[in-house]
Amino acid sequence: MINSITVVIVTYKSENNIFKCLKSINKFNNIYILENSNDLNFKKKINKKFPKIKVFLSKKNNGYGAGYNELLRKVKTKYALIISPDTYFSKKKLNMFLNSINKVKVNFTLMGPEAQNKKYQIENKNWYNKTKSILGFSFLINLNNLKNKKIFDQNIFLYLEDIDLCKRLLKLNHTLITNKYFIINHKGAKSSYLGKGIFNKIRNWHWMWSQFYFSKKHYGILISLVKFVPKLLLTFFKFVILYLLNKKNADIYKFRIRGLYASIMNKSSFLRPNDLI
């Protein structure tokens, strides 16, 4: 099973977290990393400690979805295992997961961990269950079911690219499952180190941008405007109040307003960490 899986990881300044992740998956023969910050020193450090890992540098940071699409085009194995740099397996749990894959009796396209996604299950009879959505920090892709390896929507820079993928696959009658033997530790919000201030600005801008874009894409512009214009006005009101009380805290709402406004105005998800440094 090891030889039928390629692990793919997209990173951005993840040096503080990724080594624990890589140590836990070192038994895989095929591991691809794309570093979106184009950091040559990062590549050298990875290759020095893990020589068999292939590290690619991106001259332009196009986000996680575009990064995964780039890596997936390089994959030759049946399966690709997407994991975030802030995740890691225990040795026992990894072996349990690998041993379970060939025992699944349905032709799945995506497989994700069960424990962190119970509310989306639509069956609960087996150790694997059909589901409507899989969380994006780690999942297994059956590439035999996807002829076009441009899997993620590259318009999305950050947030909801996993939910968007699941929704599109379900419309095409693909099967998504969770697996109770797929157990991976996830630290959460630790995949990149940007500094708290920059991270919060990036996160809030793109969270609002992606929400409106996702809604417009799947439910239409009119429904989305009805839903999000009041949210834009409410966010602006909160910004004004906080600006009068505490300018530092108001920054978060300022970036929420900017992200949502950019999405409503049909602008791309353009904000990048380097724009704030």
N, C-alpha and C positions, 0 to 999 in steps of 0.2 A: 504493500500500500504506500509506503514511503516514496517509492519511485514514481508513483502515479499522481503525486501532489507537488505543486510548486507554491511555495509561500511567497506572497507579495506584500510589501510594506511601503507605504508612502509616508515620508517624514518631513518635518520642517523644524530644524533646531531641536532635535529630540535626544541629544547626546546624554542628557541626565537620566533618561528612562530606558533607552533602547537596549542597553547591554544585558540587562536582566531578561528582557524578552528574547534576545538572540541566543543567550545561553540555554534557555528553556526549549528552544526549537533546533538546537544544533545538530540533531540526528537527521534532519531533512537534508537531502542532497541538492535540492534546488531551492534557493532562496534569493529573491530579487528585492532590492531596495531602491527607491527613487528618492533622493534628497532634493527637496524643492528650493533650498536656499543656495544651491550650487557651491556648497562648502567642500573644497578639496581636502581640507584637514580632517573633516568628518569621514570622508571616504577612506583616507589613509588609516585612520584609527580603527575603522571597522575591518578593513582588509588585513591589518596587522594581527588582530585578535581572532578573526574568522576568515581565513584566506579563501575558503570556497564560496563565500557569499559574493554575489555580483551586485555592485553598487553603481547606480547611474546617477548622474547629476543633471538637474534641469536648469537651464539658463534663465528660464522664465517661470515664475510661480503661478501656475494656472489652477491650483487647488487640488483637493484630494480626488475628486471624481476624474478629472483629466489625467492626473498622475496615475491612478489605477488603470485607466484605459491604456495608457502608454505601456505600463508593465504587462498587462494582460495580453497585449499584442505579441509579446515576446515569449509567452508561455507555450510549451509544446506538450505538456502533460494533460491528462483527462481532467484533473481537478486543479483549481487554484484556491488556496486558502488565504483569504484576506484577514490580516490582523493589524491592529493599531500598535504603535511602539510602546504604549503604556499598558500592554497586556502581557501575560506570561502563563505558561502551563506548568503544573507539577509533572514530574516524570510519570507517575502513576496515572494521572488523569489524561495525559497525552496518549498513552498506550491504550487506555480504555476507548478514547475517541477514535483512534486509528482502527482498532479492532472492530468497531461498530459499523463503520461505513459500508462495507460490503454486505452487511446483514440487513440493510434497509431494503424492503421489498417493493418500493415505489420508485418510479423514475423521477427523482427530484432534480430541480435546477438549482435551488439554494437550500443550504442547511445551516441552521444557526443554533446557538445554545438555548436550552429550554428554560433554565432557572430564571433568567432575567427577562423573559418575554411571555410569561404565562397568560397574560390577559388577552393575547392575540390568538390563542389556540382555538381551533374549531373542532378538534377531536381530543379525547383524553383516554385512549384505550391501550396504547402501546408505549414503549419507551421512546418512540418517535411519533410525532403528531403533525398533522397538517396545520398550517398557520397562515395568517393574512399578512404578517409583517415580521421582518427580522432586523434586529438591531445591528448597526453598521460597524461596531468595533471589532467584530470577528464573524466571518461566515465562510462556508465552503461553497464554491461555484462548480457545478458540473458543466464544463465548457463544451461537452459534446452536444448539449442542448442549445447552445448559443453560437450560431455560425458567425455572427457579427460581434467581434470582441470590443466594439465601442459600446460598452455596457452602461456606463454612467452618463447622465446628462451633464455635459461639460459647461453648460451655462451656470451651473451651481458651483460656486467656489467652496462653500462651507455650509453644512447643515441641510438635512432632509434629502440628501442624495440617495441614502439607503431606502427611505420610505418611498421616494419617487420610483426607484428601481423596482421595489416589490409591487407597487401599484401597477406599473406597466406590465410586469411579467404575469400578474394575475389576469389582466385583461386579455393576455395572449394564451391563457389556460396552462401556464406553467405551474408546477407543483413546488410549493415552499414548505419546508418542514423544520421543526425543532427536534433536537436530540438530547435526551437527558444525560447521555454519556459525553456530550460535548461541553466540557466544563473548563473554562478559562478565566483566570483572574484579570479583572479590569480595574485599574486605579481610577479612571475617570478624570477628564479635563487635565491630563498630565502628559499628553502626547507631544506637546511642544512647550519650550521655555522661551517666552517672549518678555517676561516681566509682567507683573500684574496689571499695570496701567494700560499698556498696549494690548495685552490679551483681552481685557474687558471691553476695550473700544472695538476691536476687531470682532469679538464674539457678538456683541450687541448689534453692530451694524449688519453683519451677515445673517444673524438670526431673523431680524425683521425683513431683510431683503428676500431671504429664501422662503419665508412664510407666505409673502404675497405672491412671489413667482410660482410657488407650488400650487397655491389656491387658484391662481389665474389659469395655470396649465391644465388643471384637472377639473375645475368647476366653472370656469368662464370668468370673463372680465367683470360683468355686472354683479354677480354674486360676490366676487372678491372686493369690489369697490364698496358695496353695501356693508361688508364685514369689516374692512380695514380702514376706511376713511374715518369712522368714529374713533377707532383705535389710534390713528394718527393725531387727531385732535386731542384725545385724552393724554397721549404721551407728551404733546406740546404743553398742555396745561401743567402736567407734573414737572416738566422741565422749568417752566417759568417759576413755579413755587419753590423748587429746590434751588434754582439760581439765586433767588432772593435770600434763601436761608443758608445755603452751602454750595458754593460754586463747584467744588470738587466732585460732589455727588451728582451734580447736574450734568456732568459730562456724559454719563451713561445714557441718559435720556436724549441728549443731543445726538449721540451716535445712533440711537434707535430711530429717531426722527429722520436722520439723513439716510439711513439704510432703507426704511420703508418708503420714503419719498422717492428715492432713486428707483426702486422697484416699480412703484405706481407709475412713474414717468417713463417706464420701459427702458431704463438704463441698465447696462451690464453690471454684474457684481464686481465692480472695479477696485474696491478698496483693498490694499495690500499692506502687510506689516511695515514694509520699507517706506510707505507713505507717511508713517507716524513716527519714524525714528529721526 
